[in-house]
Amino acid sequence: MDRWVCGPCGWVYDPEEGDPDGGIEPGVAFEDLPEDWVCPICGASKEDFERE
């Protein structure tokens, strides 16, 4: 699974780690994140992320 980088702040969503603070379990692909999911650091939307 691909990692995705937040454009505004550079935080990396790694599907192997998920987003524990956001309630996203490890193993969830970026494409499968809820549409209202946002970057846990800066609050950017999924549209602000780019494939690493």
Distance bins in CASP14 RR format, pairs under 12 A and 6 or more apart:
PFRMAT RR
TARGET T0000
AUTHOR 0000-0000-0000
RMODE 2
METHOD distances of the structure
MODEL  1
1 13 0 0 0 0 1 0 0 0 0 0 0
1 14 0 0 0 0 1 0 0 0 0 0 0
1 15 1 0 1 0 0 0 0 0 0 0 0
1 16 1 0 0 1 0 0 0 0 0 0 0
1 17 0 0 0 0 0 1 0 0 0 0 0
1 18 0 0 0 0 0 1 0 0 0 0 0
1 26 0 0 0 0 0 1 0 0 0 0 0
1 27 1 0 0 1 0 0 0 0 0 0 0
1 28 0 0 0 0 1 0 0 0 0 0 0
1 29 1 0 1 0 0 0 0 0 0 0 0
1 30 1 0 0 1 0 0 0 0 0 0 0
1 31 0 0 0 0 1 0 0 0 0 0 0
1 32 0 0 0 0 1 0 0 0 0 0 0
1 33 0 0 0 0 0 1 0 0 0 0 0
1 51 0 0 0 0 0 1 0 0 0 0 0
1 52 0 0 0 0 0 1 0 0 0 0 0
2 12 0 0 0 0 0 1 0 0 0 0 0
2 13 0 0 0 0 1 0 0 0 0 0 0
2 14 0 0 0 0 1 0 0 0 0 0 0
2 15 1 0 0 1 0 0 0 0 0 0 0
2 16 0 0 0 0 0 1 0 0 0 0 0
2 29 1 0 0 1 0 0 0 0 0 0 0
2 30 1 0 0 1 0 0 0 0 0 0 0
2 31 0 0 0 0 1 0 0 0 0 0 0
2 49 0 0 0 0 0 1 0 0 0 0 0
2 50 0 0 0 0 0 1 0 0 0 0 0
2 51 1 0 1 0 0 0 0 0 0 0 0
2 52 1 0 0 1 0 0 0 0 0 0 0
3 10 0 0 0 0 0 1 0 0 0 0 0
3 11 0 0 0 0 0 1 0 0 0 0 0
3 12 1 0 1 0 0 0 0 0 0 0 0
3 13 1 0 0 1 0 0 0 0 0 0 0
3 14 1 0 1 0 0 0 0 0 0 0 0
3 15 1 0 0 1 0 0 0 0 0 0 0
3 16 0 0 0 0 1 0 0 0 0 0 0
3 17 0 0 0 0 1 0 0 0 0 0 0
3 18 0 0 0 0 0 1 0 0 0 0 0
3 29 0 0 0 0 0 1 0 0 0 0 0
3 30 0 0 0 0 1 0 0 0 0 0 0
3 49 0 0 0 0 1 0 0 0 0 0 0
3 50 0 0 0 0 0 1 0 0 0 0 0
3 51 1 0 0 1 0 0 0 0 0 0 0
3 52 1 0 1 0 0 0 0 0 0 0 0
4 10 0 0 0 0 0 1 0 0 0 0 0
4 11 0 0 0 0 1 0 0 0 0 0 0
4 12 1 0 0 1 0 0 0 0 0 0 0
4 13 1 0 1 0 0 0 0 0 0 0 0
4 14 0 0 0 0 1 0 0 0 0 0 0
4 15 0 0 0 0 1 0 0 0 0 0 0
4 17 0 0 0 0 0 1 0 0 0 0 0
4 18 0 0 0 0 0 1 0 0 0 0 0
4 19 0 0 0 0 0 1 0 0 0 0 0
4 28 0 0 0 0 0 1 0 0 0 0 0
4 29 0 0 0 0 1 0 0 0 0 0 0
4 30 1 0 1 0 0 0 0 0 0 0 0
4 31 0 0 0 0 1 0 0 0 0 0 0
4 32 0 0 0 0 0 1 0 0 0 0 0
4 33 0 0 0 0 1 0 0 0 0 0 0
4 37 0 0 0 0 0 1 0 0 0 0 0
4 39 0 0 0 0 1 0 0 0 0 0 0
4 44 0 0 0 0 0 1 0 0 0 0 0
4 46 0 0 0 0 1 0 0 0 0 0 0
4 47 0 0 0 0 0 1 0 0 0 0 0
4 48 0 0 0 0 1 0 0 0 0 0 0
4 49 1 0 1 0 0 0 0 0 0 0 0
4 50 1 0 0 1 0 0 0 0 0 0 0
4 51 1 0 1 0 0 0 0 0 0 0 0
4 52 1 0 0 1 0 0 0 0 0 0 0
5 11 1 0 0 1 0 0 0 0 0 0 0
5 12 1 0 1 0 0 0 0 0 0 0 0
5 13 1 0 0 1 0 0 0 0 0 0 0
5 14 0 0 0 0 0 1 0 0 0 0 0
5 30 0 0 0 0 0 1 0 0 0 0 0
5 39 0 0 0 0 1 0 0 0 0 0 0
5 41 0 0 0 0 0 1 0 0 0 0 0
5 44 0 0 0 0 0 1 0 0 0 0 0
5 48 0 0 0 0 1 0 0 0 0 0 0
5 49 1 0 0 1 0 0 0 0 0 0 0
5 50 1 0 1 0 0 0 0 0 0 0 0
5 51 1 0 0 1 0 0 0 0 0 0 0
5 52 1 0 1 0 0 0 0 0 0 0 0
6 12 1 0 0 1 0 0 0 0 0 0 0
6 13 1 0 0 1 0 0 0 0 0 0 0
6 14 0 0 0 0 0 1 0 0 0 0 0
6 19 0 0 0 0 0 1 0 0 0 0 0
6 30 0 0 0 0 0 1 0 0 0 0 0
6 37 0 0 0 0 0 1 0 0 0 0 0
6 38 0 0 0 0 1 0 0 0 0 0 0
6 39 1 0 1 0 0 0 0 0 0 0 0
6 40 0 0 0 0 1 0 0 0 0 0 0
6 41 1 0 0 1 0 0 0 0 0 0 0
6 42 1 0 0 1 0 0 0 0 0 0 0
6 43 0 0 0 0 1 0 0 0 0 0 0
6 44 1 0 1 0 0 0 0 0 0 0 0
6 45 0 0 0 0 1 0 0 0 0 0 0
6 46 0 0 0 0 1 0 0 0 0 0 0
6 47 0 0 0 0 0 1 0 0 0 0 0
6 48 1 0 0 1 0 0 0 0 0 0 0
6 49 1 0 1 0 0 0 0 0 0 0 0
6 50 0 0 0 0 1 0 0 0 0 0 0
6 51 0 0 0 0 0 1 0 0 0 0 0
6 52 0 0 0 0 0 1 0 0 0 0 0
7 13 0 0 0 0 0 1 0 0 0 0 0
7 39 0 0 0 0 1 0 0 0 0 0 0
7 41 0 0 0 0 0 1 0 0 0 0 0
7 42 0 0 0 0 1 0 0 0 0 0 0
7 43 0 0 0 0 0 1 0 0 0 0 0
7 44 1 0 0 1 0 0 0 0 0 0 0
7 45 0 0 0 0 0 1 0 0 0 0 0
7 46 0 0 0 0 0 1 0 0 0 0 0
7 47 0 0 0 0 0 1 0 0 0 0 0
7 48 1 0 1 0 0 0 0 0 0 0 0
7 49 1 0 0 1 0 0 0 0 0 0 0
7 50 1 0 0 1 0 0 0 0 0 0 0
7 51 0 0 0 0 0 1 0 0 0 0 0
7 52 0 0 0 0 0 1 0 0 0 0 0
8 38 0 0 0 0 0 1 0 0 0 0 0
8 39 1 0 0 1 0 0 0 0 0 0 0
8 41 0 0 0 0 1 0 0 0 0 0 0
8 42 1 0 1 0 0 0 0 0 0 0 0
8 43 0 0 0 0 1 0 0 0 0 0 0
8 44 1 0 1 0 0 0 0 0 0 0 0
8 45 0 0 0 0 1 0 0 0 0 0 0
8 47 0 0 0 0 0 1 0 0 0 0 0
8 48 1 0 1 0 0 0 0 0 0 0 0
8 49 0 0 0 0 1 0 0 0 0 0 0
8 50 0 0 0 0 0 1 0 0 0 0 0
9 38 0 0 0 0 0 1 0 0 0 0 0
9 39 1 0 0 1 0 0 0 0 0 0 0
9 40 0 0 0 0 1 0 0 0 0 0 0
9 41 1 0 1 0 0 0 0 0 0 0 0
9 42 1 0 1 0 0 0 0 0 0 0 0
9 43 0 0 0 0 1 0 0 0 0 0 0
9 44 1 0 0 1 0 0 0 0 0 0 0
9 48 0 0 0 0 1 0 0 0 0 0 0
9 49 0 0 0 0 0 1 0 0 0 0 0
10 39 0 0 0 0 1 0 0 0 0 0 0
10 40 0 0 0 0 0 1 0 0 0 0 0
10 41 1 0 0 1 0 0 0 0 0 0 0
10 42 0 0 0 0 1 0 0 0 0 0 0
10 43 0 0 0 0 0 1 0 0 0 0 0
10 44 0 0 0 0 1 0 0 0 0 0 0
10 48 0 0 0 0 1 0 0 0 0 0 0
10 49 0 0 0 0 1 0 0 0 0 0 0
10 50 0 0 0 0 1 0 0 0 0 0 0
10 52 0 0 0 0 0 1 0 0 0 0 0
11 17 0 0 0 0 0 1 0 0 0 0 0
11 18 0 0 0 0 0 1 0 0 0 0 0
11 19 0 0 0 0 1 0 0 0 0 0 0
11 21 0 0 0 0 0 1 0 0 0 0 0
11 38 0 0 0 0 0 1 0 0 0 0 0
11 39 1 0 1 0 0 0 0 0 0 0 0
11 40 1 0 0 1 0 0 0 0 0 0 0
11 41 1 0 1 0 0 0 0 0 0 0 0
11 42 1 0 0 1 0 0 0 0 0 0 0
11 43 0 0 0 0 1 0 0 0 0 0 0
11 44 0 0 0 0 1 0 0 0 0 0 0
11 48 0 0 0 0 0 1 0 0 0 0 0
11 49 0 0 0 0 1 0 0 0 0 0 0
11 50 0 0 0 0 0 1 0 0 0 0 0
11 52 0 0 0 0 0 1 0 0 0 0 0
12 18 0 0 0 0 0 1 0 0 0 0 0
12 19 0 0 0 0 0 1 0 0 0 0 0
12 30 0 0 0 0 0 1 0 0 0 0 0
12 39 0 0 0 0 0 1 0 0 0 0 0
12 40 0 0 0 0 0 1 0 0 0 0 0
12 41 0 0 0 0 0 1 0 0 0 0 0
12 49 0 0 0 0 1 0 0 0 0 0 0
12 50 0 0 0 0 0 1 0 0 0 0 0
12 51 0 0 0 0 0 1 0 0 0 0 0
12 52 1 0 0 1 0 0 0 0 0 0 0
13 19 1 0 0 1 0 0 0 0 0 0 0
13 20 0 0 0 0 0 1 0 0 0 0 0
13 22 0 0 0 0 0 1 0 0 0 0 0
13 24 0 0 0 0 1 0 0 0 0 0 0
13 26 0 0 0 0 0 1 0 0 0 0 0
13 27 0 0 0 0 0 1 0 0 0 0 0
13 28 0 0 0 0 1 0 0 0 0 0 0
13 29 0 0 0 0 1 0 0 0 0 0 0
13 30 1 0 1 0 0 0 0 0 0 0 0
13 31 0 0 0 0 0 1 0 0 0 0 0
13 32 0 0 0 0 0 1 0 0 0 0 0
13 33 1 0 0 1 0 0 0 0 0 0 0
13 37 0 0 0 0 1 0 0 0 0 0 0
13 38 0 0 0 0 0 1 0 0 0 0 0
13 39 1 0 0 1 0 0 0 0 0 0 0
13 40 0 0 0 0 1 0 0 0 0 0 0
13 41 0 0 0 0 0 1 0 0 0 0 0
13 44 0 0 0 0 0 1 0 0 0 0 0
13 46 0 0 0 0 1 0 0 0 0 0 0
13 48 0 0 0 0 0 1 0 0 0 0 0
13 49 1 0 0 1 0 0 0 0 0 0 0
13 50 0 0 0 0 0 1 0 0 0 0 0
13 51 0 0 0 0 0 1 0 0 0 0 0
13 52 0 0 0 0 1 0 0 0 0 0 0
14 20 0 0 0 0 0 1 0 0 0 0 0
14 24 0 0 0 0 0 1 0 0 0 0 0
14 26 0 0 0 0 1 0 0 0 0 0 0
14 27 0 0 0 0 1 0 0 0 0 0 0
14 28 0 0 0 0 0 1 0 0 0 0 0
14 29 0 0 0 0 0 1 0 0 0 0 0
14 30 0 0 0 0 1 0 0 0 0 0 0
14 49 0 0 0 0 0 1 0 0 0 0 0
14 52 0 0 0 0 1 0 0 0 0 0 0
15 24 0 0 0 0 1 0 0 0 0 0 0
15 25 0 0 0 0 1 0 0 0 0 0 0
15 26 1 0 0 1 0 0 0 0 0 0 0
15 27 1 0 1 0 0 0 0 0 0 0 0
15 28 1 0 0 1 0 0 0 0 0 0 0
15 29 1 0 1 0 0 0 0 0 0 0 0
15 30 1 0 0 1 0 0 0 0 0 0 0
15 31 0 0 0 0 1 0 0 0 0 0 0
15 32 0 0 0 0 1 0 0 0 0 0 0
15 33 0 0 0 0 1 0 0 0 0 0 0
15 51 0 0 0 0 0 1 0 0 0 0 0
15 52 0 0 0 0 0 1 0 0 0 0 0
16 24 0 0 0 0 0 1 0 0 0 0 0
16 25 0 0 0 0 0 1 0 0 0 0 0
16 26 1 0 1 0 0 0 0 0 0 0 0
16 27 1 0 0 1 0 0 0 0 0 0 0
16 28 0 0 0 0 1 0 0 0 0 0 0
16 29 0 0 0 0 0 1 0 0 0 0 0
16 30 0 0 0 0 0 1 0 0 0 0 0
17 23 0 0 0 0 0 1 0 0 0 0 0
17 24 0 0 0 0 1 0 0 0 0 0 0
17 25 0 0 0 0 1 0 0 0 0 0 0
17 26 1 0 1 0 0 0 0 0 0 0 0
17 27 0 0 0 0 1 0 0 0 0 0 0
17 28 0 0 0 0 1 0 0 0 0 0 0
17 30 0 0 0 0 0 1 0 0 0 0 0
17 40 0 0 0 0 0 1 0 0 0 0 0
18 24 1 0 1 0 0 0 0 0 0 0 0
18 25 1 0 0 1 0 0 0 0 0 0 0
18 26 1 0 1 0 0 0 0 0 0 0 0
18 27 1 0 0 1 0 0 0 0 0 0 0
18 28 1 0 1 0 0 0 0 0 0 0 0
18 29 0 0 0 0 1 0 0 0 0 0 0
18 30 0 0 0 0 1 0 0 0 0 0 0
18 32 0 0 0 0 0 1 0 0 0 0 0
18 33 0 0 0 0 1 0 0 0 0 0 0
18 37 0 0 0 0 0 1 0 0 0 0 0
18 40 0 0 0 0 0 1 0 0 0 0 0
19 25 0 0 0 0 1 0 0 0 0 0 0
19 26 0 0 0 0 1 0 0 0 0 0 0
19 27 0 0 0 0 0 1 0 0 0 0 0
19 28 0 0 0 0 1 0 0 0 0 0 0
19 30 0 0 0 0 0 1 0 0 0 0 0
19 33 0 0 0 0 1 0 0 0 0 0 0
19 34 0 0 0 0 0 1 0 0 0 0 0
19 37 1 0 0 1 0 0 0 0 0 0 0
19 38 0 0 0 0 1 0 0 0 0 0 0
19 39 0 0 0 0 1 0 0 0 0 0 0
19 40 1 0 1 0 0 0 0 0 0 0 0
19 41 0 0 0 0 0 1 0 0 0 0 0
19 43 0 0 0 0 0 1 0 0 0 0 0
19 46 0 0 0 0 0 1 0 0 0 0 0
20 26 0 0 0 0 1 0 0 0 0 0 0
20 27 0 0 0 0 0 1 0 0 0 0 0
20 28 0 0 0 0 0 1 0 0 0 0 0
20 40 0 0 0 0 1 0 0 0 0 0 0
21 37 0 0 0 0 0 1 0 0 0 0 0
21 38 0 0 0 0 0 1 0 0 0 0 0
21 39 0 0 0 0 0 1 0 0 0 0 0
21 40 1 0 1 0 0 0 0 0 0 0 0
21 41 0 0 0 0 1 0 0 0 0 0 0
22 28 0 0 0 0 0 1 0 0 0 0 0
22 33 0 0 0 0 1 0 0 0 0 0 0
22 34 0 0 0 0 0 1 0 0 0 0 0
22 36 0 0 0 0 0 1 0 0 0 0 0
22 37 1 0 0 1 0 0 0 0 0 0 0
22 38 0 0 0 0 1 0 0 0 0 0 0
22 39 0 0 0 0 0 1 0 0 0 0 0
22 40 1 0 0 1 0 0 0 0 0 0 0
22 41 0 0 0 0 0 1 0 0 0 0 0
22 43 0 0 0 0 0 1 0 0 0 0 0
23 33 0 0 0 0 0 1 0 0 0 0 0
23 34 0 0 0 0 1 0 0 0 0 0 0
23 37 0 0 0 0 1 0 0 0 0 0 0
23 40 0 0 0 0 1 0 0 0 0 0 0
24 30 0 0 0 0 1 0 0 0 0 0 0
24 32 0 0 0 0 1 0 0 0 0 0 0
24 33 1 0 0 1 0 0 0 0 0 0 0
24 34 0 0 0 0 1 0 0 0 0 0 0
24 37 1 0 0 1 0 0 0 0 0 0 0
24 38 0 0 0 0 0 1 0 0 0 0 0
24 39 0 0 0 0 0 1 0 0 0 0 0
24 40 0 0 0 0 1 0 0 0 0 0 0
24 46 0 0 0 0 0 1 0 0 0 0 0
25 32 0 0 0 0 0 1 0 0 0 0 0
25 33 0 0 0 0 0 1 0 0 0 0 0
27 33 0 0 0 0 0 1 0 0 0 0 0
28 34 0 0 0 0 1 0 0 0 0 0 0
28 37 0 0 0 0 1 0 0 0 0 0 0
29 46 0 0 0 0 0 1 0 0 0 0 0
29 51 0 0 0 0 0 1 0 0 0 0 0
30 37 0 0 0 0 1 0 0 0 0 0 0
30 39 0 0 0 0 0 1 0 0 0 0 0
30 46 1 0 0 1 0 0 0 0 0 0 0
30 47 0 0 0 0 0 1 0 0 0 0 0
30 49 1 0 0 1 0 0 0 0 0 0 0
30 50 0 0 0 0 0 1 0 0 0 0 0
30 51 0 0 0 0 1 0 0 0 0 0 0
30 52 0 0 0 0 0 1 0 0 0 0 0
31 37 0 0 0 0 0 1 0 0 0 0 0
31 46 0 0 0 0 1 0 0 0 0 0 0
31 49 0 0 0 0 0 1 0 0 0 0 0
31 51 0 0 0 0 0 1 0 0 0 0 0
32 46 0 0 0 0 0 1 0 0 0 0 0
33 39 0 0 0 0 0 1 0 0 0 0 0
33 40 0 0 0 0 0 1 0 0 0 0 0
33 45 0 0 0 0 0 1 0 0 0 0 0
33 46 1 0 0 1 0 0 0 0 0 0 0
33 47 0 0 0 0 0 1 0 0 0 0 0
33 49 0 0 0 0 1 0 0 0 0 0 0
34 45 0 0 0 0 0 1 0 0 0 0 0
34 46 0 0 0 0 1 0 0 0 0 0 0
35 45 0 0 0 0 1 0 0 0 0 0 0
35 46 1 0 0 1 0 0 0 0 0 0 0
35 47 0 0 0 0 1 0 0 0 0 0 0
36 43 0 0 0 0 0 1 0 0 0 0 0
36 45 0 0 0 0 1 0 0 0 0 0 0
36 46 0 0 0 0 1 0 0 0 0 0 0
36 47 0 0 0 0 0 1 0 0 0 0 0
37 43 0 0 0 0 1 0 0 0 0 0 0
37 44 0 0 0 0 0 1 0 0 0 0 0
37 45 0 0 0 0 1 0 0 0 0 0 0
37 46 1 0 0 1 0 0 0 0 0 0 0
37 47 0 0 0 0 0 1 0 0 0 0 0
37 48 0 0 0 0 0 1 0 0 0 0 0
37 49 0 0 0 0 1 0 0 0 0 0 0
38 44 1 0 0 1 0 0 0 0 0 0 0
38 45 1 0 1 0 0 0 0 0 0 0 0
38 46 1 0 0 1 0 0 0 0 0 0 0
38 47 0 0 0 0 0 1 0 0 0 0 0
38 48 0 0 0 0 1 0 0 0 0 0 0
38 49 0 0 0 0 0 1 0 0 0 0 0
39 45 1 0 0 1 0 0 0 0 0 0 0
39 46 0 0 0 0 1 0 0 0 0 0 0
39 47 0 0 0 0 0 1 0 0 0 0 0
39 48 1 0 0 1 0 0 0 0 0 0 0
39 49 1 0 0 1 0 0 0 0 0 0 0
41 48 0 0 0 0 0 1 0 0 0 0 0
41 49 0 0 0 0 0 1 0 0 0 0 0
42 48 0 0 0 0 1 0 0 0 0 0 0
42 49 0 0 0 0 0 1 0 0 0 0 0
43 49 0 0 0 0 0 1 0 0 0 0 0
44 50 0 0 0 0 0 1 0 0 0 0 0
END
